[in-house]
Amino acid sequence: MTAFTLVVQLTLLNLSILTLINGHLVYGIAIAIVSVNTPMILARYMIKPHGSIINSAGNTARSIRALTPRFSGFRSLGGGKK
């Protein structure tokens, strides 16, 4: 988990430097701020592995379901009986 956080943080920092070089000051500063806050953001939404892989996969699926919007059925999407 630490290696993943470090890779994401360094990638965002490089992207920030590139956007600053290209003259996009606001975007560069915003990306740098996100880069500094990356460990906190990832710690909040990533699940730390403990137990078996099946439990980790179930916890990840549960978190994804909690973050995605729910549809009330296919009728709201135009399907179903008319």
C-alpha positions in Angstrom: 0.0 0.0 0.0 2.9 2.4 0.8 4.5 1.7 -2.6 1.2 2.4 -4.4 0.7 5.6 -2.6 4.2 6.7 -3.4 3.8 5.9 -7.1 0.6 7.9 -7.3 2.1 10.8 -5.4 5.2 11.0 -7.6 3.1 10.7 -10.7 0.9 13.6 -9.6 3.9 15.6 -8.7 5.4 15.1 -12.1 2.1 16.0 -13.8 2.0 19.2 -11.6 5.5 20.2 -12.8 4.6 19.6 -16.4 1.5 21.7 -16.2 3.4 24.5 -14.5 6.0 24.4 -17.3 3.3 24.6 -19.9 2.0 27.8 -18.3 -1.1 26.5 -16.5 -0.4 27.9 -13.1 -3.8 27.2 -11.5 -3.9 23.6 -12.7 -0.3 22.9 -11.6 -1.0 24.2 -8.1 -4.2 22.2 -7.8 -2.5 19.0 -8.9 0.4 19.7 -6.4 -2.2 20.1 -3.6 -3.9 16.8 -4.5 -0.4 15.2 -4.7 0.4 16.3 -1.1 -3.0 15.1 0.1 -2.9 11.7 -1.7 -1.9 9.5 1.3 -4.9 10.9 3.3 -7.3 10.4 0.4 -6.1 6.9 -0.4 -6.2 5.9 3.3 -9.8 6.9 3.5 -11.0 4.9 0.5 -8.7 2.0 0.2 -9.2 -1.1 2.3 -6.2 -2.4 4.2 -5.8 -6.1 3.5 -6.3 -8.3 6.5 -7.6 -11.8 6.5 -8.1 -13.8 3.3 -8.2 -12.6 -0.3 -11.9 -13.5 -0.4 -12.7 -11.2 2.5 -10.7 -8.4 0.9 -12.5 -8.9 -2.4 -15.9 -8.8 -0.6 -15.0 -5.6 1.3 -13.8 -4.0 -2.0 -17.0 -4.9 -3.8 -19.1 -3.6 -0.9 -17.2 -0.3 -0.9 -17.7 0.1 -4.7 -21.4 -0.6 -4.3 -21.6 2.0 -1.6 -19.9 4.6 -3.8 -21.9 4.0 -7.0 -25.3 5.5 -7.6 -28.3 3.1 -7.5 -30.9 2.9 -10.2 -34.5 2.3 -9.3 -34.9 -0.2 -12.1 -35.0 -0.4 -15.8 -38.3 1.5 -16.1 -36.5 4.7 -15.3 -34.0 4.0 -18.2 -36.8 3.5 -20.7 -37.0 -0.3 -20.6 -39.8 -2.6 -19.2 -43.5 -2.6 -20.0 -45.3 0.3 -21.4 
